[in-house]
Amino acid sequence: MEEENVKNIHEDDSSGLLTGKENYLESGVHIGTKVKNNDMKDFIFKIKENTGVYILDISKTDDRLRKLSNLLSKYDPSEVLVVASRVYSSSAASKFSKLTGIQLMKGRFTPGSMTNLKTKTFREPSILFVCDPRGERQAISEAAKVGIPIVALCDTDNETRFLDFIIPVNNKGKKSLALVFYLLSREIMLKQGKISNYSDFKFSPQYFEQLEDF
């Protein structure tokens, strides 16, 4: 059953999405919040009248994920830093880091990690990737201060100040984050030459859902 699930989710659908539309829907990638920040209005598809929840446009999410994988693959993995402060994002990002070699800082971001050479966690990335602009404001502030480009997973309620590239997505759900990092891992590993085609990628989104010590 697991092998069948992996096969099915690897297959692009007829619209050319990275994975079938049903996979996006089942993972809740499109489910936003009841708050709409004007910064995110261009990525919102509709509002569910019965719940008041804003729904993100899956086609724009897919397009941005494809562009992000292309962007990140242009950097050496050591030049990219992912910051994941929440449990679900840090667990999924940990798998992503192991597979691609991209740096990860999970849990609370230590102030000075990009601005203070004396900080034990000091890093000098060429690009920063945050999973939650609200929870990772300190990282964004420091990256902006030193001129590091910033990409971010943004929900309907997120502000986008200082962000250079936005991926509209449910950045709180376990299944949503797992699918996002599953797709990014697969695409980047393909570009890195670690796999030659989708069938070589032996992991499923469920693998990225597995929680790790925080």
Secondary structure, DSSP 8 states (H G I E B T S, - for coil): -HHHHHHHHHS--TT--SS-HHHHHHHTTTB--S---GGGGGGEEEEETTTTEEEE-HHHHHHHHHHHHHHHTTS-GGGEEEEE-SHHHHHHHHHHHHHH--EEEESS--TTTTT-TTSTT----SEEEES-TTTTHHHHHHHHHHT--EEEEE-TT---TT-SEEEES-SS-HHHHHHHHHHHHHHHHHHHTS-SSGGG----HHHHH-----
